[in-house]
Amino acid sequence: MSPHHDAAILTRRATLLGLAGAITLGRTSLAVAAAPTEQRLVVVLLRGALDGLSAVVPHGDPALAGLRAGMGPGAPGVEGGALDLGGFYALHPALSGMHALYGNGEMLAVHAVAGSWRNRSHFEAQDWLEFGAEHRLSSGWLNRVAGALAPSQPGKGAELALAVGNLMPVLLRGPAPVGNWLPQSFQAPQADLYARIAALHARDPVTGPALTTGLRERGFSAATLAGAEEPANKFAFPALAASAGKMLAAANGPRLAALEIGGWDTHANQADRLAGPLRQLDAGLLALKAALGPVWARTAVLVMTEFGRTVRPNGTRGTDHGTASVAFVLGGGVAGGRVRGDWPGLGEGKLFENRDLAPTTDLAAITKGVLAQHLRLDARALAAVFPDNRVAAMSGLLRG
């Protein structure tokens, strides 16, 4: 196993323990890659496993209320309730910007999505998500996309790929050249790190009150320490998304980008803790669109996570590692304004292993669909990007 791979595993484990924020970009990083095309592709990795049932609420399923009472937003139409997506589904209220994009036909969701793996380990599932296979490969799938787009440009250096952050995601590692840049202004930890430290010491009669008092004196509110909101000027993901948009918008800038955002591993107090990361994601996607300007019309954004979470809450009002979740496709040319995917249901006998939302759409089908329709990769190129996955590309993701 390569030293780079070891570093990725150690960093992910540290992140999930709440320790990596002090030396990374607050658990947010960015990588970009240049390619000879006018189309842009942005991949957003939600590390930690997003609960798709809270992000896109299937409130039309009669079994939901009995399984998740008090775990998610209220029904559409009530104060603070979810945002309607056409009747059966509704979007979490923290995603108001994405809801506006949905209304403009620039965002679609695909529900009950999972990779081909049935593994609930963050470390393995994230690797497989980025390699594009259920085993280690010599490159990440987005690096192979760069190679497919520019097979005759092996010596372009950082013009072909650029990573903004102190770590190169597995997604972009491989033979296609990748540079690296770390903005100094994003080295401060995110609030979630402090919230995790405070939670670890909460029961200690000495360190618990001392940490809470000290953090509040530094401007961290009770809601921030509970993970429900971020402190002022800590929205690293929206700022990085805006930076990515500016670089992608340049005529001679990159064409492929990968961003990541953590905070989705909501084992406890999920209803409160999920709101902050969702707001960051929402603000970041809007910032990306604004920075892209007219280039938004030639951009597709894929938002994906390594797996979903359990349907039933655990004893601490959180959810544990599951199977299916939700994916999003956004952009100026996306055939949006709808929720796709075959809904498996939440009733008796319908859950995967009697605990998880059952997967009905392979994540690779969505990715292949975007690569084929947006970047015009042919069948041979798609087979090279996903060498072990023969699932058909999803059609109709983009207009025209």
N, C-alpha and C positions, 0 to 999 in steps of 0.2 A: 504494500500500500504506500502511495506517495506521501511525502511530507505535507504537500498541499492538502491532500485528502484528510490526513490526520488533523490538520489545523482546522478544516471545516467542521469535522465532527466535534472537536473540542470546543470550538466556538459555539456551535449549536447547543451543546450540553450546558455550557456556561450561560448562554442566553436564557435557556429554560429555567435555570436556577436563579436567574436575576443577577448574574455577576458580570455579564459581558458589556453592559451599558457603559461602564467607566472607561473602556478602552476602544469601543467601537462607536459608530455614529448613532448612539442612543438606540441600538438595535434596528437602525434604518440605514440601508446603503443603496448605492446606485451603480449600475454598470451600463455603458453604452457602446455600441459597435457601429461603425460606418459601413455602408454597402452601396454599390452602384445602382440605386433605384430611387425613384421619387416617392415611393411609399415608405411610411414609417410604421414600425411595430414596437409596442411597449408591452412588456410582461411584468406584472406586479405579483410578487409572491407574498402571500399572507402566511407567515411562519407561525406555527403553533396550533393550527387547525381551527378554522372559522366554523362557528355553529350556524349552518345554513338555515336552520329553522327559525333563528332569530333575525337573521339578515333579510331573508325573504320568507315571510311568515305565511304558511298555507292555512290561513284562518278559515277557509272554506271546507277544510277536512274536519268532519264532526268529531273525530277522535282526539284532535289536538288539545282541546280545553281540558279534558280529563287527564291527559298525560303531562301537561305543562302549566297547570294553573299558577298564575303569578310569576311565571318565568320570562315572559316577553312583553312587548308593548301591547297596549289594548287594541281593540278592533278599530278599523278605519272609521272616522267620524266622531270619535270621542276625543276629549282633550288629551294631548300627548300620545294619541294612538298612532298605529301604523299608517303608512301612506298607501292608498289603494293602487293596485296594479291591474285593475280590470275585473275584480270580483272575487276570484278564488285566492289570489295572492296579494300580499301587501308588503311594502318595504319598511324596514326599521326607520323610525322618525329621525335618527341621527344621519340618515342618508338623504337628506332633503335635496342636495345638489344633484345626486344621481337620479332622484325622482324627477327632477326637472329635465334632465337629459333623456330619461325614459319617455317623458311627455313629448319631447321634441323628436322622438324616433332615433336617438343617438345612443341608446343603451338597451341591451337585452340581457336577461338572466337565463341561465340554464340550470334547472333544479335536479336534484337526485343524481349528482355527478360524482364520480370517483375515478381514480386511476385504476389500472388493471390489477394492482396489488391489493391484498387483504391483510394488511399489517398495520397495527396501531402504534408502532414505534415512530416517534418524530424523526429520529436520526435516519432510519432506513427509508421511511416514506419520503422525506425531503430529498434524500439522495436519488431515489428512483424518479421523483417528480422532475428533478433537474437533469439527470442523465437521460431520461426518456426511455428507460428500460429497468427491469427488475434485477439488475446486476450492474457492477461497475463497468463503465466504458472509458475510453481514453478522452472523451470530450462530452460536454453538455449539449443538449439538443439545440439551444439557441446559437452556440458556436458552430454547430453543423449547418444551421440555416445560413449563417454568415458565409461559410464555405461554399454553400450551394449558390448563393447570390453572386459571389465574386471568386470563382474557382481559378481565375487567371491572374489574381493579384496577391501572390503569396508574400511579397516583400513590402507591403504597404505600412507596416508597423502600426502605430496607434491610430492611423487614419482609418483602419478597418474596425478597430474595437477600442473602447475606452471605458475603464471602470473607475467610478468615482466612489471612493471608500477605501478603507485600509485592508479589505479582503476581497478577493475575486470570487464571486459566486460560482458554484459548480456549473450552473446553467451556461456560463460563458467560457469555461475553460476548454482548451483544446488547441488544435493547430492554427486556427485563424488568429492572427495577432491581436493582442489585447493590451492596451496601455492602462495606467492607473493614476488617479488623482484624488487627493483627499482634501476637501475644503476645511481649513482650520476652524471655522466658525461652528462646525457641527460635531465637535468633540465632547460636548457636555452630555451627560447621561439624561435619558428621558425620565419622566416622572414615575413610570412603572417600576423602574429599578428601586427608587426610594420607597414606593408603596410596598414592594415585596420585602425590603429590609424591615420596614416598620411592622409588617404583618408577622415576620419571623420573631420579632421581639415583643409583640403585643402582650403576651402573657407574663413577661418578665417584670416583676414589680420595680426593678431598678432601671434597666435599660429601656423598657417600653415607654414609660412616661417621658424619660429624658430625650429619646429619639423623636417622639411625637412633638414635644415642645420645641425642640431645636428646628425641626422641619417646618413647623408652622411659623416660627420666627423668620424663616427664610422665604415665606410666601406660599407654602404648600397648605392648601385648605384641607378640611376633613374629606371633602369630595375627591380632591386630588389624591390623597393618601389611600382612599378606598378604590382608586382606579377609575372613578366615574368621570373625571375630567382632567385635562392637562393644565399646568400652570402657564402663565403668560410667557410668550416667546420660546416655548418648548416644542413647537410644532415642526420638528425636523423633517418629517415626511413631506408635508406640503411644500416646504422650502426646497427640498431636493427635487421634488416633482417639477416645480417651477424651473429650476436650473436645467433639468433634463429637457423640458419643453423648449427652452431657449436654444440649447445646443442642437436639438433635433430640427428646430425651425430654420437653422442656418442652411443656406444653399449648399455649402461644402461641409456640413456637419454630419454627425452620425445618422444612421437610419434605423438601427435596432437599439433598444434600451431595455434594461431589466432593473426594476426597483424592488425592494422588499420592506415589509413593515411587520413588526412583531406585536405581541400583546393579545393573541387570540386563544391562549391556553387557559381557558376560563374554568378551572376546576372548582372554584368557590366564588360565591357572590356574583354570579354571571350577569344578572340583569344590570347591576351597577358597573361592573368592570368592562363590559362590552361596549358601552356607549362611547368611551374615550377613543379607542382604536377605530371605531366606525366613523366618528367625526373626523379623525385624522385622514382616513382613507378618502372620505367624501371631499374634504378640503383639498387634499392632494390631487385628486382627479380633476377638480375644477381648476386648480392652479396649473396643472399640466395643459388643459385645454386653452386657458387664457394665454399661456406662454407660447403655445404653438401658433396661435392666431390662425391665419388662413390655411396653414399646413394641417390643422385638425381635420380638414376634409380628406386628407390623404393618410390619415393615421388610424390604426386599429390598436386597441388596448385590451389585453387579456388579463383578467384578474382571477387567480387560482390559489388553492390551498392544498395541503398534503392529504388531508382527509377531514371528515366531519366529526360530529360529537354525538354522544348518546341522546336518544330521544327523551328518556326519563331523567330527571335531575337526580343528583346524588344527595347525600346527607348534609352538604354544606351549600345547598342552593346553587350548585354549579353543574357542569356536565363533564363527562370523561371522554376519552378518545373513542371515536366512532368510525363510520365508514363514509357514507355519502354526504355531500355538502352542496354548495351552490357555486357556480362560476359566472363571471360577467364578461361581456364583450361590449366595448364602447368605441365610439369614433364617429367622425363626420359621415362616413359611408356605410355605417352599420345599419342593417335592417332591424331597427330596434322597436321599442314600444310594445314589447311582448315578453312573456316568460315561456321558454321552450323546455322540452324534456318530458318524458312520460312519468307522471306522478304515480308512485307505487302505493301510496296510501299509508296511513298510520294505524289502521284498525287491527283487530285480532288476527294474528297469523301473517301479517304483512311486513313486520320489521325484520331486518337482516339479523339473524342469530338472536331474535327476540329482544334486541336492544338498540339497533341503529336504523337510521333511514336507509332503505334498500337502494343500491345504485342501479340506475337504468340507462345512464349515458356514460360512456368512457370519456375521460378527460381528453385523451388523444384525439378523439373524433372532432372535438371542438377546435383543438389546436391545429389539426390537419386542415380543417375547413377554412380557418383564417389564413393559414399559409398558402393554401391552394387558391383561394378566391382573392386574397388581398395582395400577397407577394407573388402570385402566379407560379408557385413551385409545381412542377409536374409530378406524375406518379413515381418516377424514378428518384427524384429528389426527396419526396416524402418518405420513400422507403429507406433512404440513407439517413434521414433525420430521426426516424423511428424504426430502427432495423428489426425490432422484435414484435412490433405491434401491427397487425393486419386489419385493424378496425377501419371501416370506411369513413371518409371525411364527411362531417356534417355539412349539408348543403344549406343555401339560403341565409347565411350569416351576414352577408353584405348585399347592399342594393346593387342591381345591375350585374 
